[in-house]
Amino acid sequence: MHDESRRIEERVQRLHDQRIKNAVYAATVPFEVGAWQAPGEPVPFEEAAAASYEPFAMGTPWGPPWGTTWFRMRGRVPDEWAGKRVEAVIDLGFVGDWPGNQAEALVHLTDGTPLKAVNPLNQYVAIANPAQGGETIDYLVEAASNPDILADNFSKTTPLGDKLTAGDKPLYTFRAADIAVLDEEVFHLDLDVQVLRELMLELGEHDPRRHEIAHALDRAMDLLDLDDVSGSAAAVREALKPVLSKPAHASAHTISGVGHAHIDSAWLWPIRETKRKTSRTFSNVTSLADEYDDFIFACSQAQQYEWVRDNYPKVWARIQESVEKGQWAPVGGMWVEADGNLPGGEAVARQFIHGKRFFIEHFGIETKGVWLPDSFGYNAAYPQLAKLAGNEWFLTQKISWNQTNRFPHHTFWWEGIDGTRIFTHFPPVDTYNARFSGEEMSRAVRNYSEKGGASRSLAPFGWGDGGGGPTREIMERARRLADLEGSAKVVVEHPDEFFAKAREEYPDAPVWVGELYLELHRATYTSQARTKQGNRRSEHLLREAELWATTAALHAPGYTYPHEKLDRLWKTVLLHQFHDILPGSSIAWVHREAEAEYARVAQELHALTAEAVAALGAGDTRVFNTSPYDRADVVRTADGAPVYVEVPASGSASLADTAPPQPVTVDGRVLDNGLVRVEVAEDGTLSSVRDLRAGREVLAEPGNLLRLHTDLPNYWDAWDIDKHYKNRYTDLLDVSSVTVVEQDPLIGAIRVERAFGKGSTITQTITVRAGSPRIDIETDIDWHEAEKILKAAFPVDIRAPHSSAEIQFGHIQRPTHTNTTWEAARFEVSGHRWVHLGEPGYGVAVINDSTYGHDVSRTVREDGGTTTTVRLSLVRAPRIPDPEADQGRHRFTYALLPGATIEDAVAEGYALNLPLRVAQAAGAPEPVVSTEGEGITVEAVKLADDASGDVVVRLYESRGGRATGTLRTGFPLAGAQITDLLERPLQDAEVADGAVAVTLRPFQILTLRLRRG
């Protein structure tokens, strides 16, 4: 037989694309359209319904950036269409090939009932099936003219990312608004041909099945009447039935499909637009559920449900109905799909607490899995936190984006830093927006790493980010691929069912230990530094407010614990931990609003803490310590005078002028407090840091060296930092001044001022305090650079085989060498409040109050010694998607801590991030709780969420070893229970002599519920 593959393939493609597809709608009549441009921000339906509409013609430009145009569409179904399937088909002038991040609309009835959205790949709204001839159609369509930020494929900056700079030029040209007859036979033929053609092209050239499909399509096309596609469609479909009905091989891979719509809670659009995106997509989903009984939709992010509940009650009611029918599956159990690296440990716990509770309260469903397909790496505390929240499985996909190493598993057990394991799956289809194309099906099978051990994977399908979610076309593909020779089999099912089957099939799946590090998007640890700083400070202010509110509730008669306010403030912070807000990868509008929100949160939390402290009664000036560690530090009185104080953990002390162990001396550019001696060079670097206790020099080279690197990644500017950034740099050694600014027995400080680059300045105050080896570097930057990153280096004379960086509820060790590609790929990593380097008998920590990104490297000197260098990433200057990212003022502090153990690093990390509070208060109530036993660290103290008055304490082992000790209370203790994160009892705790016995394995998290006597 002659090979006619090329002719057949080209024939089928042309006939499908130019004839069959164009005949899906058999007849159309246009709507009569009127338009009204809403002024400013979106308006309620009632205001739009009362507006005056002007006639609007097709082909007319519309839609200023971020604007809302309401269209009134009126029409009549022709009498001769009675009994046919009739739809409204609307093309707003969609652009590009990405279904999100552009024009979208929600179609309403005139009584305000939302019907369905209109999206680039989902342009229809069902009118009737069958139709009644003569029916009058009257719609109000809310159309959003969101700009296409991706129009230039991230190659150019754009002012469109903020309504303040976007201008008002119309973005779109309205193409069509019609009432149309759907030719269902042609519609199904279209899908038959698509599925077969795509399968054919994925099969091998020598596979008989490929040629069988090709010749079947060729023969079927002979039956297609080009002058009457509709009339011949049934015959063509009949000819294709034999190849469509051949069952899959018995050993075929099984893909569990679940409908999904990944909607970023903010990204290339602001939060206000996400509120509308969710309503549009959820309207589509509930409509599709009515049409397809076998459809199941998995949806995460409790915050998005709440937005719909509060703003679109009719859509909310439809969601509730779909949940009851089993077609809508709440998943994930988190408030939002948060970043996987940057939120603090307690914040991750609260993500689960607030998310899971929402689904339990509103649907009676406890979600079983963590659904995080698109975060930029995942911290190694996740398995334990997920299990403590009652989860059984974990799903993500993003690690497939690795730049260097291919992750070796798709289904595996993920083991966290404490030893907890959770069953985990990465969909080998490598997308969370699948559509069951032939290429996707083939890719899933080809990629799947578990061949021979397991035979199933999961595929989330549907258009995300405002694309409208799953479509009927995707559902039709799934039905055709349920059992088709040459393809993987598709079954649409709940993700819980998939995970149950996968675990049963593969109980001895391999184990991955430690963090899931994404070898890409490493700059998300640093971009938009003010957003990250707002998050860090909010987390610590929440801790402070909860502790002192609990103290006041226990000791101040008449004080009421502010449950509702704290709940609301936590949810605001949790929302902004979304994986495109906190990482700094959103448009300018998003980060402008985030900074304003963090300022409001801080103001309210300061007020709540002040109110709680004041409730303890008027009296002497006292110092309050929110840290879980005892503190000896220097604070300032109202007139600015420094005072040395000693304050117990989670307690308070009077502002007494206690004598420090040894005063601070300042001699020229040398600061000395008897513990450390710091010499500041003429160029402003630290030329020497001598640990006087250990009798050794800490630095191998000048410390606090500020290095300005050129920083232009290959692609994703705000997301990525590529390894070549290290090759071009300038050391900032020119100084404007080096000045002693404080010389007191309690504090010595030297200020270094520099100007550099394009008008940027940096002022650093190097401070040594009495009684502390910590050397603080308070930093004030006025930043005006572009495509640069600023790093601060501390090269220390330590031979450290690994660095230890704080993560959520513990720390992680990373090798300082680059023996393998896995280690070399970690050239930029994340950490929280500290990074520690150590050799037997000695260590050094670098502490920070708002910095996450850093790198650690090592080199061997000519004298044989080893220099290990920690470099903090201070600030970047990406230009896409926000051309003004990070421009302007930044204020933060980082510190060097010589002679530090891990426990010292933990304590000083808390100390720097939880400044002592000076306030008027009467007496000194006992700390709510205190601990005895090394490594037992209290992370949260609060009243129980059920308003019972019980005290909830979350603690963990922080050194990486076993811990045994007790927890004592500052109130009569009637009983104690160990609970899960949602404060539900797991077992009674051991109580003896009024104290709770505590035994912890390395990095174990323990939540205690304490009943008051």
LINSULNOR-V199318 format. One line per field, one symbol per residue. phi: phi as a letter, one per 30 degrees, with the letter a starting at -180 (. if undefined). burial: I if it has 16 or more other C-alpha atoms within 10 Angstrom, else O. Layout:
phi=???
burial=???
This chain:
phi=.ddceddddddddddddccdddcdcdabbdddcbbbdddidecdeddddddcccebcdicdaideidbcccccbabdeedceicdcbdbbcdjebiccdciadbaccbddcjddcadcbecaccbdcaaddcdidccbbccdcccdddddechicbdbdddaddbdibdecbbdcabbcbcdddddeddedededddddedddddcdedddddeddddddddddddcaeddcddddddddeeddcddddecddccddbeabdcddaadadedddededdddddddddddddbdddbbcbcieedddededcbeddedddedddddicccdbjibdbddeccdddedddededdddddddddcbiccdcbccbdbdcjbddceeddddddjccbbbabddddedccdddbcbacccddcjdcbdbbceddiacbdbidddddddedddedcejcbbbbcbdbkdchjdjidbddddddeddcdabejbdccbdadeededddddddbdcedcccjdcdddahddddbehdddddddeddedddedddddddedddbceidcddedddedddddddeddedbcediccdeeddddddddddddddddeddddddddddjdlddbcccdddbebbacbcdecjddbdbbbdehbbbddcddddeadccbbicccbbicbbcccdddidddabcdddcibdddcbechdcbccdbbddbfedccbcededdbabddcdbdabbdcabbecbbbbcccbbahcidbbcbccbbcdibddcdbdbbcccbcbhbbcbccbdcdbccdacbbdbdhlbbcbeccbdbdddddddbbcacdabbbbbejabbbccbcaccdabbbbbcdddjdcccccbdddacbdbbdcdceidjdbbabbbcbdicdedddedddddddbedccadacibdeeebbcbkdidbdcbbadeddidjdccbcbadccjbdbbabbcccbdcclbbdbdddicdcadddcbhibcdbbbdeidcbcccccdd
burial=OOOOOOOIIOOIOOIIOOIIIOIIIOOIOIIIIIIIIIOOOIOOIOOIIOOOIOOIOIOOIIIIIIIIIIIIIIIIIIOOIIOIIIIIIIIIIIIOOIIIIIIIIIIIOIOIIIIIIIIIIIIIIIIIOOIIOOOOIIIIIIIIIIIIIIOOOOOOIIIIIIIOOOOOOOIIIIOIIIIIIIIIIIIIIIIIIIIIIIIIIIIOOOOOIIIOIIOIIIOIIOIIOOOOIIOIIIIIIOIIOOIIOOOIOOOIIIIIIIIIIIIIIIIIIIIOIIIIIIIIIIIIIIIIIOOOOOIIIIIIIIIIIIIIIOOIOIIIOIIIOIIOOIIIIIIIIIIIIIIIIIIIIIIIIIIIIIIIIIIOOOIOIIIIIIIIIIIIIIIIIIIIIIIIIIIIIIIIIIIIIOOOOOIOIIIIIIIIIIIIIIIIIIIIIIIIIIIIIIOIIIOIIOOIIIOOOIIIIIIIIIIIIIIIIIIOIIIIIIIIIIIIIIIIIIIIIIIIOIIOOIIOOIOOIOIIOIIIIIIIIIIIIIIIIIIIIIIIIIIIIIIIIIIIIIIIIIIIOOIOIIIOOIOOIIIIIIIIIIIIIIIIIIIIIIIOOIIOIIOOIIOIIOOIIIIIIIIIOOOOIIIIIIIIIIIIIIIOOOOOOIIIIIIIIIIIIIIOOOOIOIIIIIOOIIIIIIIIIIIIOOIIIIIIIIIIOOOOIIIIIIIIIIIIIIIIIOOIIIIIIIOOIOOOOOOIIOIOOIOIOIOIIIIIIIIIIIIIOOOIIIIIIIIIIIIIIIIIIIIIIIIIIIIIIIIIIIIIIIIIOIIIIIIIIIIIIOIIOOOOOOOOIIIIIIIIIIIIIIOOOOIIIIIIIIIIIIIIIIOOOOOOOIIIIIIIIIIIIIIIIIIIIIIOOIIIIIIIIIIIIIOIIIIIIIIIIIIIIIIIIIIOIIIIIIIOOOIIIIIIIIIIOOOOIIIIIIIIIIIIOIIOIIIIIOIOIOIIIIIIIIIOIOOOIOIOOOIIIIOIOIIIIIIIIIIIO
